[in-house]
Amino acid sequence: MRLNLQAKYQLSISIILTLSIVLLALLLLWYGKQASVEVRTASADLMRHEMMVQVEERALSLVRALSSNLVNPLYSYRIESIYRLLANALKNNDVVAVEVFDPHGVIQHDGTRDITRFGAKVSNGRMVAALNHGASYHSTLENGRLSLAHAIKIGDKLLGGVCLTLSLERVSQNIALMNRELKEISQTSRNRQVVIALAASLLSLAAALVLGMMLARYLVYPIRQLVQATHSISEGQYHFTLDLKRRDELGELADSFNAMSRSLDRHQQEVHHIAYHDALTELPNRLMMKKLLNESLETSRKEESLMALMLIDLDNFKEVNDSLGHDAGDLLLKEAARRIADEVRNQQDLVMRGELPHDRVEQQMVSRLGGDEFTVIAVDLSVQKDAAAIARRIIQALRRPFVIQEQVVGIGASIGITLAPLDGESAEVLIKNADLAMYQAKYKGKNTFAFYDQEMTREIEKFSRVKQELGAAFEHAEFELYLQPQVRLDTGRVVGSEALIRWNHPERGLVLPGEFVQVAEETGLIAQMDDWVLESACSMVRYLEQRLNSSFYLAVNLSSQQLTDKRLPRKLQRLLGNYKISSGSLHLEVTETMLIKDEGRAALVLDQVAAIGCPIWLDDFGTGFSSISHLQRFPLTGIKIDRAFIKNLHERERDRQLAHALITLAKMLNLEVTAEGVEREEQALYLKQWECPLAQGYLYSRPLPLDEFKALLQGLQGLQGQPQSEAGRLSAAEAETSAEILPV
């Protein structure tokens, strides 16, 4: 007959009851000991009280007899009779002192032959007071002695009293003897109880050990296995099997636990896959990539081999996503992921089959970071060019057209490559380096790759420093507009000026736009800078027109953000109205590079600006991608010939032909022309010969702050094509540097 779990629990309860009995026996022993102590104490107190009562009764009887016998001797004051009575009382072993005193407490006799204390006061004045108040006797217990005073009277008249003092030493000895006997009796009884309880406890303990072994075999051991399995599951080890072949409830529990463990193991694998893989492409995600990267770094360190991390960013993916929708974008990402993974897999297969020459087979792992960014980890490389070869194959694979939703789509890839241990030995550093290299590849024109170098880090540090300082520059009003005059070549007069922003840095001095404009664009501060430039330019136009008493214009360079901002026309109308200047006093300059970013929105904004009446100039003309089409599509007032065509007019015939052709083209299209970068008299002469209307450059003046520019205008009746004084010009070396000045 098998015991089920309920029966085993009943057995366990029996053991618990046995232990409870043992504990109860111990408790009873303790209680018996306490009761014995209490009984012994109570008995001793009772016996002490009874003995004290007997002593006090005997003393009272003795002092009564003594007081009765002292009436006549004390009344007639027969000293000898009093002495004999007191001496007889002192013969009692317990009596230590006897005194006869008058009603005032003055001792008349102390039982000695010489009456040594005659005339002294009784030490206990309370006894005398009690007798004078009518008490027949008074007793006190102090310092182990019993003092009993009794009145001596004739009728109602108090003659005095007698005080008998007894020692209680013999009583104390009797009480101590009695306590010892009671303690011995109690100890004997307690020893007997301890022996009985110990024997019972040993028997119970032996029975408990036997039953405990049975319980451990049939109940505790399986539960312990269940606990161990639970701990394993809590630590993430779901693959755990309990081998309990039982036909009771614990066996059923073990079977259920094994089923749960298998289910958890399966779900854990699924969750692990979801947590570490991209849901769209099934590639490892960012978390898994970092794990793989750390493992690859460890392997690379141990084997002292070269490892590469490649960050792949799809070019033009946003345009496809925006035009075809997110579903099409997801399909494109899946196909791009497949091509990258296939290219990596094919390359490894070719090396292993010997179809590609390589002394080692590099391991490559593909991951998706998110969005349109992928990574490839390549380990066991021989040289740097191995990573370059992988990057080229991936670019070629992604350059092939994609067919998405029955439409042919073309994208590309920019790849940043960083090497370990050359560029860093931690995952965080390598990811940052690959990201910097990827942006460098985009700057190089996309559809290419770039290796990380330390100069990129220095550029980022410089970018961060400038970004932080730019915010403070606005708060502290550190920006200023410099003005460079634009001259009519036929009259030599200054008719306008280009406004160029400068940063008066508190530590580095004057900072040119090339060092901070791009930072402002990438950090979003360009909008604040644009508004400041426009308002400052309008304020300067108003100021100069009032001082010169004639019309004057400023040319302001628009940023790419302003060029596509639909609010720009309203801003211009508000500023022109606030400063009461004509629209022709504010010229706006745009570059071809800005126009091609979003030609549709740019054309819409520029049409509205032209309707207001603000002249629009195409800056850096001749250096863009499709200058002629821009002249046809946008409402332009004129063009500014880039300094690259003016710089060598006096030396190169080809440059002269190009510049002349550009001026002729502009005239045919009824466009104004300004030649930039005029620095030599010979250049100005050629431009006059070709009837170029306007010129700008260091031949006439460098960019000046407002006060110096105003002084320049007031000191000149007109610039007749003559060079300025040396104070107003740059040296040849400085003139070379002028090509780097980038206006806002």
ZIQUI-V880322 format. One record per backbone hydrogen bond with DSSP energy under -0.5 kcal/mol. NH is the residue of the N-H (numbers start at 1). CO is the residue of the C=O. E is the energy in kcal/mol with one decimal. If there is no record, write none. Layout:
NH;CO;E, NH;CO;E
This chain:
4;2;-0.6, 8;4;-2.0, 9;5;-2.1, 10;6;-2.1, 11;7;-2.3, 12;8;-2.2, 13;9;-2.4, 14;10;-2.0, 15;11;-1.9, 16;12;-2.3, 17;13;-2.4, 18;14;-2.4, 19;15;-2.6, 20;16;-2.1, 21;17;-2.5, 22;18;-2.3, 23;19;-2.5, 24;20;-2.6, 25;21;-2.9, 26;22;-2.4, 27;23;-2.3, 28;24;-2.8, 29;25;-2.6, 30;26;-2.4, 31;27;-2.7, 32;28;-3.4, 33;29;-2.4, 34;30;-2.3, 35;31;-3.0, 36;32;-2.9, 37;33;-2.3, 38;34;-2.3, 39;35;-3.1, 40;36;-2.9, 41;37;-2.5, 42;38;-2.8, 43;39;-3.1, 44;40;-2.4, 45;41;-2.4, 46;42;-2.6, 47;43;-2.9, 48;44;-2.5, 49;45;-2.2, 50;46;-2.7, 51;47;-2.7, 52;48;-2.1, 53;49;-2.4, 54;50;-2.4, 55;51;-2.5, 56;52;-2.8, 57;53;-2.5, 58;54;-2.6, 59;55;-2.7, 60;56;-2.6, 61;57;-2.5, 62;58;-2.3, 63;59;-2.8, 64;60;-2.1, 65;61;-2.1, 66;62;-2.1, 67;63;-2.4, 68;64;-2.3, 69;65;-2.0, 70;66;-1.2, 71;68;-0.9, 73;69;-0.6, 74;70;-2.0, 75;71;-2.2, 76;72;-2.8, 77;73;-0.7, 78;73;-2.6, 79;77;-1.0, 82;78;-2.2, 83;79;-2.5, 84;80;-2.4, 85;81;-2.1, 86;82;-2.5, 87;83;-3.2, 88;84;-2.1, 89;85;-1.6, 90;86;-2.0, 91;87;-0.8, 91;88;-0.5, 92;89;-1.4, 95;92;-0.9, 96;165;-2.8, 97;165;-1.4, 99;163;-2.1, 100;109;-3.1, 101;161;-2.7, 102;106;-2.2, 105;102;-2.3, 107;120;-3.3, 108;100;-4.1, 109;100;-1.7, 115;112;-0.6, 118;115;-1.6, 119;107;-2.8, 120;117;-2.1, 122;105;-2.1, 125;123;-0.9, 127;124;-0.7, 128;124;-0.8, 129;125;-2.1, 130;126;-2.4, 131;127;-2.3, 132;128;-2.3, 133;129;-1.2, 134;131;-1.6, 135;130;-2.1, 138;149;-2.3, 140;147;-2.6, 142;145;-2.1, 145;142;-1.5, 146;166;-2.5, 147;140;-3.1, 147;145;-0.6, 148;164;-2.8, 149;138;-3.1, 150;162;-2.7, 151;136;-2.7, 152;160;-2.8, 153;151;-0.6, 154;157;-2.4, 155;153;-0.5, 157;154;-2.0, 159;152;-2.9, 159;157;-0.7, 160;152;-1.3, 161;101;-2.6, 162;150;-2.3, 163;99;-3.0, 164;148;-2.8, 165;97;-2.9, 166;146;-3.0, 166;164;-0.5, 167;94;-3.1, 168;144;-2.1, 172;168;-2.5, 173;169;-2.2, 174;170;-1.9, 175;171;-2.4, 176;172;-2.6, 177;173;-2.3, 178;174;-2.2, 179;175;-2.5, 180;176;-2.2, 181;177;-1.9, 182;178;-2.4, 183;179;-2.6, 184;180;-2.3, 185;181;-1.9, 186;182;-2.4, 187;183;-2.7, 188;184;-2.0, 189;185;-1.9, 190;186;-2.5, 191;187;-2.5, 192;188;-1.6, 193;189;-1.9, 194;190;-2.6, 195;191;-2.1, 196;192;-1.9, 197;193;-2.9, 198;194;-2.9, 199;195;-2.1, 200;196;-2.2, 201;197;-2.6, 202;198;-2.5, 203;199;-2.0, 204;200;-2.4, 205;201;-3.0, 206;202;-2.5, 207;203;-2.2, 208;204;-2.6, 209;205;-2.5, 210;206;-2.0, 211;207;-2.5, 212;208;-2.9, 213;209;-2.3, 214;210;-1.8, 215;211;-2.5, 216;212;-2.9, 217;213;-1.8, 218;214;-2.3, 219;215;-2.8, 220;215;-2.5, 221;216;-2.2, 223;219;-1.5, 224;220;-2.5, 225;221;-2.0, 226;222;-2.2, 227;223;-2.3, 228;224;-2.5, 229;225;-2.4, 230;226;-2.3, 231;227;-2.4, 232;228;-2.1, 233;229;-2.1, 234;230;-2.5, 235;231;-1.4, 236;233;-1.9, 237;232;-2.8, 238;236;-1.2, 240;238;-1.7, 243;241;-0.5, 244;242;-1.0, 245;243;-0.6, 246;244;-1.3, 252;248;-1.8, 253;249;-2.4, 254;250;-2.3, 255;251;-2.2, 256;252;-2.2, 257;253;-2.4, 258;254;-2.4, 259;255;-1.9, 260;256;-2.4, 261;257;-2.5, 262;258;-2.1, 263;259;-2.1, 264;260;-2.9, 265;261;-2.5, 266;262;-2.1, 267;263;-2.7, 268;264;-2.9, 269;265;-1.8, 270;266;-1.9, 271;267;-3.1, 272;268;-2.8, 273;269;-2.2, 274;270;-2.5, 275;271;-3.2, 276;272;-1.9, 277;273;-0.8, 278;283;-3.8, 282;278;-2.0, 284;366;-0.8, 285;276;-1.7, 289;285;-2.7, 290;286;-2.3, 291;287;-1.9, 292;288;-3.2, 293;289;-2.8, 294;290;-2.5, 295;291;-2.3, 296;292;-2.7, 297;293;-2.5, 298;294;-2.1, 299;295;-2.3, 300;296;-2.9, 301;297;-2.3, 302;298;-2.2, 303;299;-2.6, 304;300;-1.0, 305;300;-1.6, 306;381;-1.1, 307;420;-2.4, 308;378;-3.2, 309;418;-2.6, 310;376;-2.7, 311;416;-2.8, 312;310;-0.6, 312;374;-3.8, 313;311;-0.5, 313;414;-2.5, 314;372;-2.0, 315;412;-2.0, 317;314;-0.7, 320;316;-1.4, 321;317;-2.7, 322;318;-2.8, 323;319;-2.2, 324;320;-2.7, 325;321;-1.4, 329;325;-1.9, 330;326;-2.6, 331;327;-2.1, 332;328;-2.3, 333;329;-2.2, 334;330;-2.4, 335;331;-2.2, 336;332;-2.6, 337;333;-2.8, 338;334;-2.2, 339;335;-2.3, 340;336;-2.5, 341;337;-2.6, 342;338;-3.0, 343;339;-2.6, 344;340;-2.2, 345;341;-2.7, 346;342;-3.3, 347;343;-2.1, 348;344;-1.9, 349;345;-2.3, 350;346;-2.5, 351;347;-1.9, 352;348;-2.4, 353;349;-2.1, 354;351;-1.0, 355;350;-2.0, 356;350;-1.1, 362;360;-0.7, 363;379;-0.7, 365;377;-2.2, 367;375;-2.4, 368;284;-2.7, 369;367;-0.5, 369;373;-1.6, 370;373;-1.3, 373;370;-2.0, 374;312;-2.7, 375;367;-2.7, 376;310;-1.9, 377;365;-2.8, 378;308;-2.7, 378;376;-0.6, 379;363;-3.0, 379;377;-0.5, 381;306;-2.5, 386;383;-1.3, 387;383;-0.6, 387;384;-0.8, 388;384;-1.4, 389;385;-2.3, 390;386;-1.9, 391;387;-2.3, 392;388;-2.3, 393;389;-1.9, 394;390;-2.1, 395;391;-2.4, 396;392;-2.5, 397;393;-2.3, 398;394;-2.2, 399;395;-1.3, 400;396;-0.9, 402;409;-3.4, 404;402;-0.7, 404;407;-3.1, 405;403;-0.5, 407;404;-1.4, 409;402;-3.7, 411;398;-0.5, 412;315;-1.1, 414;313;-2.7, 415;448;-2.3, 416;311;-2.5, 417;450;-2.6, 418;309;-2.1, 420;307;-3.0, 423;419;-3.1, 430;426;-2.2, 431;427;-2.5, 432;428;-2.0, 433;429;-2.6, 434;430;-2.8, 435;431;-2.0, 436;432;-2.1, 437;433;-2.4, 438;434;-2.3, 439;435;-2.0, 440;436;-1.8, 441;437;-2.0, 442;438;-1.9, 443;439;-2.2, 444;440;-1.5, 445;442;-1.6, 446;441;-1.6, 450;415;-2.2, 452;417;-2.6, 456;453;-1.6, 457;453;-0.7, 458;454;-1.9, 459;455;-2.2, 460;456;-2.2, 461;457;-2.5, 462;458;-2.3, 463;459;-2.7, 464;460;-2.8, 465;461;-2.2, 466;462;-2.7, 467;463;-2.7, 468;464;-2.2, 469;465;-2.2, 470;466;-2.3, 471;467;-1.2, 472;468;-1.0, 473;469;-1.8, 474;470;-1.6, 475;471;-1.3, 476;472;-2.3, 477;474;-0.9, 478;473;-2.3, 480;502;-2.4, 482;480;-0.5, 482;500;-3.7, 483;704;-3.5, 484;498;-2.1, 485;483;-0.5, 486;496;-2.8, 487;695;-2.8, 488;493;-2.6, 489;487;-0.6, 489;693;-2.3, 492;488;-3.1, 495;486;-2.1, 495;493;-0.6, 496;486;-1.3, 497;553;-1.4, 498;484;-2.5, 499;555;-3.1, 500;482;-3.3, 500;498;-0.6, 502;480;-2.7, 503;511;-2.1, 504;478;-3.1, 504;502;-0.6, 505;503;-1.7, 505;509;-2.6, 509;505;-1.4, 511;503;-2.8, 515;512;-1.9, 516;513;-1.7, 517;513;-2.9, 520;516;-2.3, 521;517;-2.2, 522;518;-2.2, 523;519;-1.6, 524;520;-0.8, 525;520;-1.0, 526;520;-1.8, 527;524;-0.7, 529;525;-2.0, 530;526;-3.2, 531;527;-2.2, 532;528;-1.9, 533;529;-2.5, 534;530;-2.5, 535;531;-2.3, 536;532;-2.6, 537;533;-2.7, 538;534;-2.3, 539;535;-2.2, 540;536;-2.3, 541;537;-2.5, 542;538;-2.2, 543;539;-2.1, 544;540;-3.1, 545;541;-2.6, 546;542;-1.7, 547;543;-2.0, 548;544;-3.1, 549;545;-1.5, 550;545;-0.7, 553;495;-1.0, 554;585;-2.4, 555;497;-3.1, 556;554;-0.5, 556;587;-3.2, 558;589;-2.9, 563;559;-1.9, 564;560;-0.7, 564;561;-0.7, 565;562;-1.4, 566;564;-0.7, 568;565;-1.8, 571;567;-2.2, 572;568;-2.5, 573;569;-2.4, 574;570;-2.3, 575;571;-2.5, 576;572;-2.8, 577;573;-2.0, 578;574;-2.7, 579;575;-2.3, 580;576;-0.6, 581;576;-1.7, 585;582;-1.6, 586;583;-1.3, 587;554;-2.7, 587;585;-0.6, 588;615;-2.7, 589;556;-2.7, 590;617;-2.5, 592;619;-0.7, 595;591;-1.6, 596;592;-1.7, 597;594;-0.9, 598;594;-0.7, 602;598;-2.3, 603;599;-2.5, 604;600;-1.8, 605;601;-2.3, 606;602;-2.7, 607;603;-2.2, 608;604;-1.4, 609;605;-2.1, 610;606;-2.8, 611;607;-1.7, 612;608;-1.1, 613;609;-1.1, 614;609;-1.4, 617;588;-3.0, 618;638;-2.2, 619;590;-4.0, 619;617;-0.8, 621;618;-0.5, 621;640;-2.5, 623;620;-1.6, 630;626;-1.6, 631;627;-1.8, 632;628;-1.2, 633;629;-2.1, 634;630;-2.1, 636;634;-2.0, 637;616;-4.0, 638;616;-1.4, 639;672;-2.5, 640;618;-2.6, 641;639;-0.6, 641;674;-2.1, 642;621;-1.6, 645;642;-1.8, 646;642;-0.5, 646;643;-0.7, 647;643;-2.3, 649;646;-1.6, 651;648;-1.5, 652;648;-2.8, 656;652;-1.5, 657;653;-2.3, 658;654;-2.4, 659;655;-2.6, 660;656;-2.4, 661;657;-2.2, 662;658;-2.2, 663;659;-2.2, 664;660;-2.4, 665;661;-2.5, 666;662;-2.2, 667;663;-2.1, 668;664;-2.2, 669;665;-1.4, 670;667;-1.7, 671;666;-2.9, 672;637;-2.2, 674;639;-2.1, 675;694;-2.1, 676;641;-1.9, 676;674;-0.6, 678;696;-2.1, 679;677;-0.6, 684;680;-1.7, 685;681;-2.2, 686;682;-1.9, 687;683;-2.1, 688;684;-2.3, 689;685;-2.3, 690;686;-1.7, 691;688;-1.6, 692;687;-2.8, 694;673;-1.8, 695;487;-2.1, 696;675;-2.3, 699;678;-2.5, 700;697;-1.5, 701;697;-2.0, 702;728;-1.0, 704;483;-2.5, 709;705;-2.7, 710;706;-2.7, 711;707;-2.0, 712;708;-2.2, 713;709;-2.3, 714;710;-2.5, 715;711;-1.8, 716;712;-0.7, 716;713;-0.7, 717;715;-0.5, 719;492;-3.4, 720;718;-0.8, 724;699;-1.5, 728;725;-1.3, 729;725;-0.5, 729;726;-0.8, 735;731;-2.7, 736;732;-1.7, 737;733;-1.2, 738;734;-1.0, 739;736;-1.0, 740;737;-2.2, 741;738;-1.7, 743;741;-0.6
